[in-house]
Amino acid sequence: MTSPPAVGSGVIIDNEVVRVDAVDLVAGKLMVGRGCADTLPRWHAADTHLRFLGSVVETDGQEYMPGESVDVRLLTRTSIATLDASLAPISSVQMNQRQFRPYIPGDIRVNGISYPSVVERASIYVLSYAHRDRVLQADRLFDCTEGSIGPEPGVKYTITLTNQDSSEVVWSLVTTEECVELPYESAGIITIGAAEHILTLSSTRDGIESLYRYQAILPRGWYIPIVPIEPPEPEDEP
């Protein structure tokens, strides 16, 4: 690492955006903040390439509609020269309104555990998360452990439970709350018909969904239907 990235700048690893927090030139290591912008923290294989984000912006002056595919060439640049465009491979990118989509919530936890992919068996299951605001965060990278920012006006959160055996969505909730107890049971004796369920969390605004969804597998159990409590009827006066 001969030219260190600036602290606070962005790096892309696979589909995750991270923030440079510290640079160790001697060891050739970076300390980073995970799951920045509209991304989630992910596992990455050893030797995965890093792409460092700079302040250089190019445009062809054209506007593209969602769903359109655009061919692009990425030109590597060193202190000596820039790769000739004719030698760069062509990549196809589909437009998907990324800059307009609401951010996925941050600091996602199930029963206090941060971003589990598989949830341990428990007596209750509580999903919590922190608000995010793509407008307020436009000029700075906040990592996935930060507390609430915003939220962006009009953003709601969609939570679902899906039976993994039948692929049926057995429960869904649209909310603006930051903490939800899931209607799910897995304690005691596991009966016939119990199945693992997939917990999914995403953000929506004006019918547009966040680029990514958080998902975790709940242990074998079952959805507990929520029975609404009817208010008592007023008694007749004597």
C-alpha positions as CSV (number, residue, x, y, z in Angstrom):
1,M,0.0,0.0,0.0
2,T,2.1,2.9,-1.3
3,S,-0.6,5.6,-1.4
4,P,-2.9,5.3,1.6
5,P,-6.6,6.2,1.4
6,A,-7.9,9.1,3.4
7,V,-9.5,8.4,6.7
8,G,-13.3,8.8,6.3
9,S,-13.2,7.8,2.6
10,G,-15.2,4.9,1.2
11,V,-14.3,1.4,0.0
12,I,-16.4,-1.2,-1.8
13,I,-15.9,-4.8,-0.9
14,D,-18.2,-7.0,-3.1
15,N,-21.5,-5.2,-2.6
16,E,-20.7,-3.7,0.8
17,V,-19.6,-0.1,1.4
18,V,-17.2,0.4,4.2
19,R,-15.5,3.5,5.7
20,V,-11.7,3.9,6.3
21,D,-11.2,4.6,10.0
22,A,-7.4,4.0,10.3
23,V,-4.5,3.0,8.0
24,D,-1.5,0.9,9.0
25,L,1.1,1.3,6.2
26,V,3.6,-1.0,8.0
27,A,1.3,-3.9,8.3
28,G,-0.7,-3.1,5.2
29,K,-4.0,-3.1,7.0
30,L,-7.1,-0.9,7.1
31,M,-9.5,-0.5,10.0
32,V,-13.0,0.1,8.6
33,G,-16.5,0.9,9.6
34,R,-18.9,-1.8,8.2
35,G,-22.2,-1.6,6.3
36,C,-22.2,2.0,5.4
37,A,-24.7,3.9,3.2
38,D,-27.4,1.6,1.8
39,T,-25.5,-1.7,2.4
40,L,-25.4,-4.4,5.0
41,P,-22.3,-6.0,6.6
42,R,-21.4,-9.2,4.8
43,W,-18.9,-12.0,4.9
44,H,-16.2,-11.7,2.4
45,A,-13.8,-14.4,1.1
46,A,-10.0,-13.9,1.5
47,D,-8.3,-12.1,-1.3
48,T,-11.5,-10.2,-2.3
49,H,-10.5,-7.1,-4.2
50,L,-11.2,-3.6,-2.7
51,R,-12.4,-0.7,-4.8
52,F,-11.5,2.7,-3.3
53,L,-14.0,5.5,-3.9
54,G,-12.6,8.8,-5.1
55,S,-14.1,12.2,-5.7
56,V,-13.9,12.0,-9.5
57,V,-17.3,11.9,-11.2
58,E,-17.9,11.3,-14.9
59,T,-21.1,11.5,-16.9
60,D,-22.2,10.9,-20.5
61,G,-25.0,13.6,-20.1
62,Q,-27.7,11.0,-20.7
63,E,-30.7,10.2,-18.4
64,Y,-31.6,6.5,-18.1
65,M,-34.9,4.9,-17.0
66,P,-35.2,2.2,-14.3
67,G,-34.6,-1.2,-15.9
68,E,-32.3,0.1,-18.7
69,S,-28.9,-1.5,-19.1
70,V,-25.8,0.7,-19.6
71,D,-22.4,-0.6,-20.8
72,V,-19.5,0.9,-18.9
73,R,-15.7,0.6,-18.8
74,L,-13.8,1.1,-15.5
75,L,-10.3,2.6,-16.1
76,T,-7.7,1.9,-13.5
77,R,-5.5,4.8,-12.7
78,T,-2.0,4.9,-11.2
79,S,0.4,7.7,-10.4
80,I,1.9,7.1,-13.9
81,A,-0.9,6.6,-16.3
82,T,-4.6,5.7,-16.8
83,L,-5.6,2.5,-18.6
84,D,-6.5,3.0,-22.3
85,A,-10.3,2.7,-22.6
86,S,-10.0,0.3,-25.5
87,L,-8.2,-2.2,-23.2
88,A,-10.8,-2.0,-20.4
89,P,-13.4,-4.8,-20.2
90,I,-17.1,-3.8,-20.8
91,S,-19.5,-4.3,-17.8
92,S,-23.3,-4.0,-18.1
93,V,-25.1,-2.1,-15.3
94,Q,-28.9,-2.1,-14.9
95,M,-30.4,1.1,-13.7
96,N,-32.4,0.5,-10.5
97,Q,-33.0,4.0,-8.9
98,R,-30.3,3.3,-6.2
99,Q,-29.8,7.0,-5.4
100,F,-33.6,7.4,-4.8
101,R,-34.2,4.3,-2.7
102,P,-34.5,4.5,1.1
103,Y,-31.7,3.1,3.2
104,I,-32.0,-0.2,5.0
105,P,-32.1,0.4,8.8
106,G,-28.8,0.2,10.8
107,D,-27.7,-1.5,14.0
108,I,-30.1,-4.5,13.3
109,R,-30.3,-6.9,16.2
110,V,-32.3,-10.0,17.2
111,N,-32.5,-10.5,20.9
112,G,-29.6,-8.1,21.2
113,I,-27.3,-10.0,18.8
114,S,-26.0,-7.9,16.0
115,Y,-26.8,-9.0,12.5
116,P,-27.2,-12.7,13.1
117,S,-27.8,-14.9,10.0
118,V,-29.0,-17.7,12.2
119,V,-30.9,-16.9,15.4
120,E,-30.4,-19.0,18.6
121,R,-33.5,-20.6,20.1
122,A,-35.1,-18.4,22.8
123,S,-38.4,-17.9,24.6
124,I,-39.1,-14.6,22.8
125,Y,-37.7,-12.9,19.7
126,V,-37.2,-9.1,19.6
127,L,-36.1,-7.4,16.5
128,S,-34.6,-3.9,16.9
129,Y,-32.8,-1.5,14.5
130,A,-31.9,2.2,14.1
131,H,-33.3,4.7,11.7
132,R,-31.4,5.8,8.6
133,D,-31.8,8.9,6.3
134,R,-30.3,8.9,2.9
135,V,-30.6,12.7,2.6
136,L,-29.0,13.5,6.0
137,Q,-26.2,10.9,5.2
138,A,-25.5,12.2,1.7
139,D,-22.1,13.8,2.6
140,R,-20.8,11.3,5.2
141,L,-20.5,7.6,5.7
142,F,-22.1,6.2,8.9
143,D,-21.4,2.6,9.8
144,C,-24.0,0.0,10.8
145,T,-23.3,0.4,14.5
146,E,-24.4,4.0,14.7
147,G,-27.6,5.0,16.5
148,S,-30.6,6.4,14.8
149,I,-30.3,9.1,12.1
150,G,-33.5,10.7,10.8
151,P,-35.6,8.9,9.8
152,E,-36.2,10.1,6.3
153,P,-39.7,11.4,6.0
154,G,-42.2,8.8,4.7
155,V,-40.0,5.8,5.4
156,K,-41.6,2.7,6.8
157,Y,-40.2,-0.7,7.7
158,T,-41.6,-4.0,6.4
159,I,-41.1,-7.1,8.5
160,T,-42.1,-10.6,7.4
161,L,-42.0,-14.2,8.6
162,T,-41.8,-16.9,5.9
163,N,-42.2,-20.6,6.5
164,Q,-39.1,-22.1,5.0
165,D,-40.8,-25.4,4.3
166,S,-43.9,-24.0,2.4
167,S,-42.4,-20.6,1.3
168,E,-45.6,-19.0,2.7
169,V,-45.4,-15.6,4.2
170,V,-47.3,-16.3,7.5
171,W,-47.0,-12.8,9.0
172,S,-46.1,-9.3,7.8
173,L,-46.0,-5.9,9.5
174,V,-45.5,-2.4,8.2
175,T,-44.3,0.0,11.0
176,T,-42.3,3.0,11.9
177,E,-41.2,1.6,15.3
178,E,-37.6,0.7,16.0
179,C,-38.3,-2.3,18.2
180,V,-40.8,-5.2,17.5
181,E,-41.5,-8.4,19.4
182,L,-42.1,-11.1,16.8
183,P,-45.2,-13.3,17.1
184,Y,-43.1,-16.5,17.1
185,E,-42.8,-19.5,19.4
186,S,-40.0,-22.1,19.5
187,A,-39.7,-22.9,23.2
188,G,-40.9,-26.1,24.8
189,I,-41.5,-29.3,22.9
190,I,-41.2,-29.0,19.1
191,T,-44.4,-30.3,17.7
192,I,-45.3,-31.7,14.3
193,G,-45.7,-28.8,11.8
194,A,-42.9,-26.7,13.3
195,A,-40.5,-25.3,10.7
196,E,-37.6,-22.9,10.4
197,H,-38.8,-19.4,9.4
198,I,-37.1,-16.6,7.5
199,L,-37.2,-13.2,9.1
200,T,-36.9,-10.4,6.6
201,L,-36.6,-6.6,7.2
202,S,-36.6,-3.8,4.6
203,S,-37.4,-0.1,4.2
204,T,-40.0,1.4,1.8
205,R,-40.9,5.0,0.9
206,D,-43.5,5.9,-1.8
207,G,-43.6,2.3,-3.0
208,I,-39.9,2.1,-3.5
209,E,-38.0,-0.5,-1.5
210,S,-34.5,-0.4,-0.1
211,L,-31.8,-1.9,-2.3
212,Y,-31.0,-4.7,0.2
213,R,-33.1,-6.7,2.7
214,Y,-31.8,-8.1,6.0
215,Q,-32.7,-11.8,6.5
216,A,-32.1,-14.3,9.3
217,I,-33.3,-17.9,9.9
218,L,-35.3,-18.4,13.1
219,P,-35.1,-21.9,14.8
220,R,-37.9,-24.4,14.2
221,G,-41.1,-23.1,15.6
222,W,-44.4,-21.6,14.5
223,Y,-46.1,-18.3,14.0
224,I,-48.5,-17.2,16.8
225,P,-51.5,-15.4,15.3
226,I,-52.2,-12.1,17.1
227,V,-55.8,-12.0,18.2
228,P,-57.1,-8.4,18.4
229,I,-58.6,-7.4,21.7
230,E,-62.1,-6.0,21.3
231,P,-63.0,-3.1,23.6
232,P,-65.8,-4.0,26.0
233,E,-69.2,-2.8,25.0
234,P,-70.6,0.0,27.2
235,E,-73.1,-1.1,29.8
236,D,-76.7,0.1,29.6
237,E,-77.5,2.8,32.1
238,P,-80.2,1.7,34.6
